[in-house]
């Protein structure tokens, strides 16, 4: 085989770990990408028609057309691509043979579909050391296991949208596909837990992991669970004001916005000193952080805005850092790509998303003392490795391959 | 099949973990993390079966132990327990399934006890400001001398090096620094702030994954590791799509509300009741037809704007139309009808709505723990369900520890010292 489980030159902590990813969802794709980032051999299995992710924006500069998605190119980088319709009988058989060669399967199938594909616990052979991770909207059990969803639906169910947006206004989802990315990262965490367990002899035989995006949001991101039983509903959206005591606020300045948060009263007092202690600071009304938070936050905003409006983000940032007041500039996406601190840390890496087309993509958010960064490889074209996987991994003779292509079981 | 990636010949003897107690059973974590992001990270590792020993001290308690006392003890308070440090629900939620040892790390003997504990552990974690562990004499070099196979992780706002390494990490400042704030809003309004704790929890998930990558190297190959996690950089990963758009279109993306380029209608719509809403996501033309039928929009059987391209062009008009049909409906009832008709929909839940919904109990998103002072309480469950052929592979749930409840376990059982020594260490203020 050309990619290399046993090849001595293969690198990364997960070199040799074979992952079959059933393509289609952002969450499974992100999970697979995180595994590939550490050298796992990830085979992304699409149906015999290109995944809809292949046409999602942002698009390559050269687009349009099938395969013009820069997002897909990024999510699929360093993976192998196979086009196989696992819903046909012949395709299902091939898929099972592929799974038998794998250490990990990542998919987004509901409970009935997973069972049909042989990916739930009873269907897995007892002696197979397979970790099978399902990342779905509502999970494999419970009253909503067959409900349809997407990020918008998951943010609604997860008590996320309830906390984003104008006070009494429309609830808003997390931006972009963040909900799916978080679920994918939790899937990665579970796979890594199983890998450590297998290496450590504390996990034996098949393991099935059920990740629900709604549950990830509700258990890790929602702020209400701890307070509700004794304080009632908290975390209702409040425009540009946050959960902490005032100031926990996002306000405009001369050249953009700043986020201001003072965990301690002394930080707020230092911030007022920075402002030159305007006459109103003597008023006890502006020392009572609980009342400022609950009763008149906009009134205090209006006192800060004129001072902020005369200063740039960086001026405010420098002044506040000097006095240990946690105020931060709101950076635009473009500004971050050339931010000096992020350059110091090599936070972005260059990725080839199409021939001759390179972009900067956020790299791994941690620096390891002695784990090397695995080079990225361009993601696969549709069905790019189908033939190679049929021949090398599954041992399908050429004559049978022709039949499979003709019957559109593979592509 | 053989575990090719496991390098069979290099695997050491099996640890004393119990089968069925989670894949990380037998792994011991010395956890110096406090407040939010760090404790969320080690909580997930505890959910995978790791033994997490929280190292804290009454001299400098975890910030989440402090504040007005919101819960009253209903059970007898053991002698020597400071109730004022034990009754915060947030602390209970972040630290369930962990143990606690109270060590005064500024005492030389306290520091030595910590290093002795490191020698019999697998992982050390902290989320102090950059450089703090070095200043405490607990930098990676010192930890490695105590245990060459140790995996040490420091998690901080901006990482251990780089010109802004001292930037503190609070949810609001992290959101601003990472670019997330620039995307939170709708139309011309930029709110920049979210109530959900995105930055901390996201960093926790990504740090936990990074830690397990290194731990695999330690368990399999005996390789120690130091990991420097930047919460700021963790916040960039999920914005991948925005970084691509900025480079390929030449301009920074801004807030998009609930809109999608591929689906319409795709929004939260007001329902009957105060602040009641339903999320409706029409991903296909067929779903649009079904929605029209349920809401009585298809007058005379004619579906307006049958193609998504037309719907996207008339988004505002369609949103008004759908809104006019949902405002008198009950969100839960309408959800049931729409899902049965094949249309993705769900009520926008508050935490109150979640507590009333069987999904969250059934799925163990909320679980009960028996706290030694406040009794039964609700804490968040694991963000995954891990099953093996034996069982559900989840370690038993236990409540957040009282400060120093594991002192005896650590000193006598793990470090093999006698009870007289334990008494002396308490009397000398080393264990406090």
Interface residues (C-beta under 8 A of the other chain):
Chain A: X5 X6 X13 X14 X15 X16 X17 X18 X34 X38 X56 X57 X58 X59 X60 X61 X70 X71 X74 X75 X100 X101 X103 X121 X126 X128 X129 X138 X139 X140 X141 X142 X143 X144 X147 X148 X149 X150 X152 X153 X155 X156 X157 X158 X159 X160 X161 X162 X163 X164 X165 X166 X168 X170 X171 X172 X173 X174 X175 X176 X177 X178 X181 X182 X185 X186 X187 X188 X189 X190 X192 X193 X194 X195 X196 X197 X198 X199 X200 X201 X202 X203 X204 X205 X206 X207 X208 X209 X210 X211 X212 X214 X215 X216 X217 X218 X219 X220 X221 X222 X223 X224 X225 X226 X227 X228 X229 X230 X231 X232 X233 X234 X235 X236 X237 X238 X239 X240 X241 X242 X243 X244 X248 X249 X250 X257 X258 X259 X260 X261 X263 X321 X326 X327 X328 X329 X330 X331 X332 X333 X334 X335 X336 X337 X340 X341 X342 X344 X345 X347 X348 X353 X359 X360 X361 X362 X363 X364 X365 X366 X367 X368 X369 X370 X371
Chain B: X1 X3 X4 X5 X6 X11 X14 X15 X17 X19 X21 X22 X23 X24 X25 X26 X27 X40 X44 X48 X49 X70 X71 X89 X90 X92 X93 X140 X153 X158 X159 X160 X161 X162 X163 X164 X165 X166 X167 X168 X170 X171 X172 X173 X174 X175 X176 X177 X178 X179 X180 X181 X182 X183 X184 X185 X186 X189 X190 X191 X192 X193 X194 X195 X196 X197 X198 X201 X202 X203 X204 X205 X206 X207 X208 X209 X210 X212 X213 X214 X215 X216 X217 X219 X220 X223 X225 X226 X227 X228 X229 X230 X232 X233 X234 X236 X237 X238 X239 X240 X241 X242 X243 X244 X245 X246 X247 X248 X249 X251 X252 X253 X255 X256 X257 X258 X260 X261 X262 X263 X266 X267 X268 X275 X277 X278 X279 X281 X283 X339 X342 X343 X344 X345 X346 X347 X348 X349 X350 X351 X352 X353 X354 X355 X358 X359 X360 X362 X363 X365 X366 X377 X378 X379 X380 X381 X382 X383 X384 X385 X386 X387 X388 X389 X390 X393
